[in-house]
Amino acid sequence: MRKKSVVLCILLCAALFSFTACDILSDFLEPEPTPPVVEDIARVDKQENFGRLHDRPDSVITESHYIVTAVSAGYDFSLAITADGSLWGWGNNASGELGLGTWEMPLVPRRIIGNIVYAAAGYGHSMAISTDGTLWGWGWNGNGQVGDGTIYTRFYPTRIMENVAHVATGSHSTFAVTDCGSLWGWGFNYNGELGIEGEEEYHIPTFIMDNVAYVSAGNNHGMAVTTDGELWGWGWNGSGQLGDGTFYERFYPVYVMSDVARVSAGFDYTLIITTDGELWGFGNNNFGELGGGAVDFITEPIFLKDSVAAVSAGFTHTMIVTSCGELFATGQNDLGQLGIPQRWLRRQYTHVMDDITHVSVGHGHTVAITSDGVLLAWGDNHIGQLGDGSTDNRLEPTIIIQPTEALRSI
């Protein structure tokens, strides 16, 4: 009888302790966030009964729903914005870089959030600006590159700051330009990639400089264009990617040149477009990624091509769009990232196709938009970063989203 009493007492104490512990823990644990609306373009197109989707205002299928207006290629994933402000993502999601709330790696575009006007895909994290100027971030955050004050991976979009006009993502760092032209940075800073002489990491937005119109981030360097067209650079400079005539790393912004309209920082090289449409470049050129000049490290800006409207510098390949919509490519092509069937590198800009308005390059893949809003992709596809429903590499431009066909299938 005494044994039974002891056992009963132990059970009652265990139950009481369990209840108390859960009660205490509940005071510290945050409630599970509500997952965002996630949709799959391929599933929506092929679904026979659209009643449930049409019941939700944010899921009504319209023509603008499929017209792609902006695209950003990350290391091995991609982001796209459609005309209705929806942000879509596909490819690698091991660090939550797609913001879907899971580790699932979709092979076709999946809807992340709405009301987005600009997005930037990095190595393992993503940033997006909403219509009201709010900056959101998610994904790998080991160096504070999401900017939420922690080093915890974020699987959902997290609010970072307000009044943002432009954002750029590097490998482990992020830059934002506010409405008033102030430049802020956060994340990894060991090589001065934030342009802030101080800590090796910053986990919240930290001020860098004023009067900035545009910014771009490479692997370990940053480049900014001021409101009066001056180009400034900072960070690692081992390949001459800052363009200041040296190989010295810079922990604060240094002046490079004037009359600059746009800049694109690649892995260890930089390309810029001047105010009169000329393309200039500097940095590593071992794979022909500059599209001209010596096969070497180039430490000062050299002229490459004229009549250029857009440029995207990647890991070892570059894509440009001319003022008349022609797409040209240069650099490494081992994975088909240039969109040219013959898989050897090019050291000069080679014509790929016409009628392109926007292009973005990742590590080994490329995504582009035509003038009528068709999304194309090609190159490395080992983890679905092209979004065509497969993991097969594509040596030529492949249609991913085509508005008219999507509507016909409905």
C-alpha positions in Angstrom: 0.0 0.0 0.0 2.9 2.3 0.9 4.5 1.6 -2.5 1.3 2.5 -4.3 1.1 5.8 -2.4 4.7 6.7 -3.3 4.1 5.9 -7.0 0.9 8.0 -7.0 2.8 10.9 -5.3 5.6 10.7 -7.9 3.1 10.7 -10.8 1.2 13.7 -9.3 4.5 15.7 -8.9 5.6 14.8 -12.4 2.3 16.0 -13.8 2.4 19.2 -11.8 6.0 19.9 -12.8 5.2 19.2 -16.5 2.2 21.7 -16.3 4.3 24.3 -14.6 7.2 24.0 -17.0 5.0 24.3 -20.0 3.3 27.3 -18.4 6.7 29.0 -17.8 8.0 28.2 -21.3 4.9 29.6 -22.9 5.8 33.0 -21.5 9.1 33.0 -23.4 8.3 31.3 -26.6 6.9 33.5 -29.4 3.7 32.3 -31.1 4.2 30.5 -34.4 3.9 33.2 -37.2 1.1 32.9 -39.7 2.6 31.6 -42.9 2.3 33.7 -46.0 0.0 32.8 -48.9 2.0 30.3 -51.0 0.9 29.5 -54.5 2.5 27.4 -57.3 2.2 28.9 -60.8 2.3 25.5 -62.5 -0.4 24.1 -60.1 -2.6 27.1 -60.6 -2.4 26.8 -64.4 -3.2 23.1 -64.5 -5.8 23.0 -61.8 -9.3 22.1 -63.1 -11.3 23.7 -60.4 -10.3 27.3 -59.6 -13.2 28.0 -57.2 -11.1 28.1 -54.0 -8.4 30.2 -55.5 -10.8 32.7 -56.9 -12.5 33.0 -53.5 -9.3 34.7 -52.2 -8.8 38.2 -53.6 -5.0 37.8 -53.7 -5.3 34.7 -55.8 -7.6 35.9 -58.6 -5.9 34.9 -61.9 -5.6 37.9 -64.2 -3.4 38.7 -67.1 -1.2 41.0 -65.0 -0.7 38.2 -62.6 1.6 36.6 -65.1 3.4 39.5 -66.7 6.9 39.6 -65.2 8.2 43.1 -64.5 11.4 42.5 -62.5 13.7 39.6 -61.8 16.7 38.9 -59.6 19.0 35.8 -59.7 20.6 34.7 -56.5 23.4 32.2 -56.1 21.2 29.2 -57.0 17.7 30.5 -56.7 15.6 33.2 -58.4 13.0 35.8 -57.5 10.5 37.6 -59.9 7.9 40.3 -59.5 4.7 40.2 -61.6 2.6 43.3 -62.6 0.2 42.8 -59.7 3.0 43.2 -57.2 3.3 39.5 -56.3 6.8 38.2 -55.5 7.6 34.7 -56.7 10.6 32.4 -55.9 12.0 29.1 -56.9 15.2 27.0 -56.6 17.4 26.5 -53.5 15.6 27.1 -50.2 18.0 25.4 -47.8 18.4 28.6 -45.8 14.9 29.9 -46.2 16.0 32.3 -49.0 12.6 31.9 -50.7 10.7 33.0 -47.6 8.1 30.2 -47.9 8.2 29.1 -44.3 9.6 25.7 -45.2 12.8 24.0 -46.6 10.9 22.9 -49.7 12.8 23.7 -52.9 10.2 24.3 -55.6 11.1 23.6 -59.2 8.5 26.1 -60.4 7.7 29.7 -59.3 5.9 29.9 -55.9 4.2 33.0 -54.6 5.9 34.5 -51.5 4.2 37.9 -50.7 2.3 40.7 -52.5 2.7 44.5 -52.9 6.4 44.3 -53.8 8.1 46.8 -56.1 11.7 45.6 -55.9 13.6 42.5 -54.8 17.2 41.4 -54.5 18.5 37.9 -54.2 21.8 37.2 -52.6 23.9 34.2 -51.7 21.5 32.7 -49.2 19.2 35.6 -48.2 16.7 37.9 -49.9 15.4 41.4 -49.5 12.3 43.1 -50.9 10.8 46.6 -50.9 7.0 46.9 -50.6 4.9 49.6 -52.2 5.0 51.7 -49.0 8.8 51.7 -48.8 9.1 49.0 -46.1 12.1 46.8 -46.5 11.7 43.1 -45.8 14.4 40.4 -45.4 14.6 36.6 -44.9 16.9 33.7 -45.3 20.4 32.9 -44.0 21.4 35.3 -41.3 24.6 34.0 -39.8 26.4 37.3 -40.2 23.4 39.5 -39.6 22.8 40.1 -43.3 19.0 40.1 -42.9 19.4 43.1 -40.6 16.9 42.2 -37.9 19.4 42.5 -35.0 19.9 38.7 -34.7 21.9 35.9 -36.4 18.9 33.6 -36.7 17.8 32.2 -40.0 14.4 33.7 -41.1 12.0 31.6 -43.0 9.4 34.3 -43.4 9.7 37.9 -44.6 10.8 40.0 -41.6 10.3 43.8 -41.4 13.7 45.6 -41.3 13.3 49.4 -41.9 11.1 52.0 -43.6 11.4 54.6 -46.4 13.7 52.5 -48.6 14.1 53.3 -52.3 16.7 50.7 -53.3 18.4 47.6 -51.9 21.3 45.4 -52.9 22.5 42.0 -51.5 26.0 40.7 -51.5 27.2 37.2 -50.4 26.9 38.0 -46.7 26.0 41.7 -46.6 23.1 44.0 -47.5 22.9 47.7 -48.5 19.8 50.0 -48.6 19.3 53.5 -49.9 16.6 55.5 -48.3 14.2 58.0 -49.9 16.4 60.8 -48.9 19.6 59.3 -50.3 21.3 57.9 -47.2 23.2 54.6 -47.6 22.9 52.0 -44.9 24.7 48.6 -44.6 24.7 45.5 -42.4 26.1 42.0 -42.3 29.7 40.8 -42.8 32.4 43.5 -42.6 35.7 41.6 -42.1 37.2 42.9 -45.3 35.5 46.3 -45.1 32.7 45.2 -47.4 30.2 47.6 -45.6 32.5 50.6 -46.0 32.4 51.0 -42.2 35.7 51.0 -40.3 34.8 49.3 -37.1 33.2 46.0 -36.2 33.6 42.8 -38.2 29.8 42.3 -38.3 26.8 44.6 -38.0 23.4 43.1 -37.4 21.2 46.2 -37.8 21.2 48.9 -40.5 24.3 51.1 -40.0 24.9 54.5 -41.7 27.6 54.6 -44.4 27.2 57.8 -46.4 24.8 60.4 -47.9 23.7 61.5 -51.3 23.5 58.0 -52.8 21.3 57.1 -55.8 22.2 53.5 -56.4 24.2 50.7 -54.8 25.5 47.3 -55.8 27.2 44.5 -53.7 29.7 41.9 -54.9 31.2 39.0 -52.9 33.3 41.1 -50.6 33.0 44.7 -52.0 30.4 47.4 -52.5 30.0 50.1 -55.1 27.7 53.2 -54.9 26.7 55.9 -57.4 26.0 59.3 -55.8 23.2 61.7 -56.8 25.7 63.7 -58.9 27.1 60.6 -60.7 30.2 59.9 -58.8 31.3 56.2 -58.3 32.6 55.2 -54.9 33.9 51.7 -53.8 35.0 49.9 -50.7 35.9 46.4 -49.4 38.1 43.7 -50.6 40.3 44.7 -53.6 42.5 41.7 -54.3 41.5 41.6 -58.0 41.3 45.4 -58.5 37.5 45.3 -58.3 37.3 48.7 -56.7 38.9 50.4 -59.7 41.1 52.7 -57.7 44.3 51.6 -59.3 45.5 49.5 -56.4 45.0 46.1 -54.8 44.5 47.5 -51.3 41.3 46.7 -49.4 39.3 49.8 -48.4 37.4 50.0 -45.1 35.7 53.2 -46.1 34.3 54.5 -49.5 36.9 55.8 -52.0 36.3 57.8 -55.1 36.7 56.0 -58.4 35.2 58.0 -61.4 32.5 60.5 -62.5 29.6 60.6 -64.9 28.2 57.2 -63.8 24.6 56.2 -64.2 24.6 52.5 -63.0 26.9 50.0 -61.4 26.9 46.2 -61.1 29.3 44.5 -58.7 30.2 40.9 -59.6 32.0 38.3 -57.5 35.4 40.0 -57.9 34.9 42.5 -60.7 32.8 45.5 -61.4 31.0 46.9 -64.5 29.5 50.4 -64.8 27.3 52.3 -67.3 28.2 56.0 -67.8 25.6 58.7 -68.3 26.1 58.5 -72.1 25.6 54.7 -72.2 29.2 53.6 -72.3 30.2 50.3 -70.5 33.4 50.4 -68.5 34.8 47.7 -66.2 37.6 46.6 -63.9 38.7 43.7 -61.6 39.2 40.0 -62.4 39.1 39.2 -66.1 40.5 35.6 -66.1 37.3 34.1 -67.5 36.6 37.1 -69.9 33.9 38.4 -67.5 34.7 42.0 -68.4 34.3 41.3 -72.1 37.5 43.0 -73.2 40.9 43.9 -72.1 43.8 41.8 -70.9 43.4 38.3 -69.4 44.4 39.6 -66.0 43.4 41.7 -63.1 42.5 45.2 -64.2 42.8 47.9 -61.5 41.4 50.9 -63.3 38.3 51.5 -65.4 38.6 50.4 -69.1 36.1 51.1 -71.9 34.3 48.0 -73.2 31.2 48.9 -75.3 28.8 51.7 -76.1 25.0 52.0 -76.3 24.4 49.9 -73.2 21.2 50.2 -71.2 21.6 47.5 -68.5 24.3 45.2 -67.1 24.4 42.3 -64.6 27.7 41.0 -63.3 27.8 37.5 -61.8 30.3 35.0 -60.6 32.3 34.5 -63.8 29.9 35.7 -66.5 28.2 38.9 -67.5 25.1 39.9 -69.4 24.3 43.3 -70.9 21.2 44.8 -72.7 21.8 47.4 -75.3 19.7 50.5 -75.8 17.8 48.7 -78.6 17.1 45.6 -76.5 19.8 43.3 -77.8 21.2 40.8 -75.2 24.9 40.2 -75.2 27.0 37.8 -73.0 30.6 37.2 -72.1 32.6 35.0 -69.7 32.3 31.4 -68.5 29.8 29.2 -70.2 30.5 25.7 -68.8 26.9 25.4 -67.6 25.2 27.2 -70.4 24.9 30.4 -68.4 25.6 32.6 -71.5 22.6 31.1 -73.4 24.9 30.0 -76.2 24.8 26.3 -77.1 28.6 25.9 -77.5 29.8 25.6 -73.9 33.1 27.4 -74.1 33.9 30.8 -72.5 33.7 34.0 -74.4 36.1 36.9 -74.0 34.1 39.3 -76.1 30.5 40.2 -75.9 28.5 37.7 -78.0 24.9 38.3 -79.2 22.3 36.0 -77.6 18.9 37.3 -78.6 16.8 40.5 -79.1 13.8 42.1 -77.4 15.1 42.0 -73.8 14.3 44.7 -71.2 15.9 43.2 -68.1 18.5 40.6 -67.2 20.0 39.2 -64.0 22.7 36.6 -63.4 23.4 34.2 -60.6 26.4 31.9 -59.9 25.8 29.7 -63.0 22.3 30.7 -64.3 20.7 33.7 -66.0 17.1 35.0 -66.0 15.7 37.7 -68.4 12.5 39.4 -69.3 11.2 40.2 -72.8 9.4 43.4 -73.7 6.0 41.7 -73.4 6.7 40.3 -69.9 7.8 36.8 -70.8 10.3 35.3 -68.3 13.2 33.3 -69.7 16.0 31.4 -68.0 19.0 29.3 -68.9 22.2 27.7 -67.5 22.7 25.7 -64.3 19.5 24.1 -63.0 20.8 21.5 -60.6 18.5 22.6 -57.8 15.6 24.1 -59.9 16.9 27.7 -60.1 15.6 28.1 -63.6 12.0 27.3 -62.6 11.0 25.1 -65.6 9.9 22.2 -63.4 13.1 20.2 -63.9 16.7 20.0 -62.8 18.1 19.8 -66.3 20.6 22.5 -67.4 19.5 24.6 -70.3 22.0 25.8 -72.9 19.6 28.2 -74.5 16.9 30.6 -73.3 13.8 28.7 -72.0 10.4 30.1 -71.4 9.4 29.9 -67.7 6.3 32.2 -67.5 4.5 33.3 -70.6 1.3 35.4 -69.9 -0.8 34.5 -72.9 -0.3 30.8 -72.7 -1.0 30.8 -69.0 -4.3 32.5 -69.6 -5.2 30.1 -72.5 -4.6 27.1 -70.2 -7.3 28.5 -67.8 
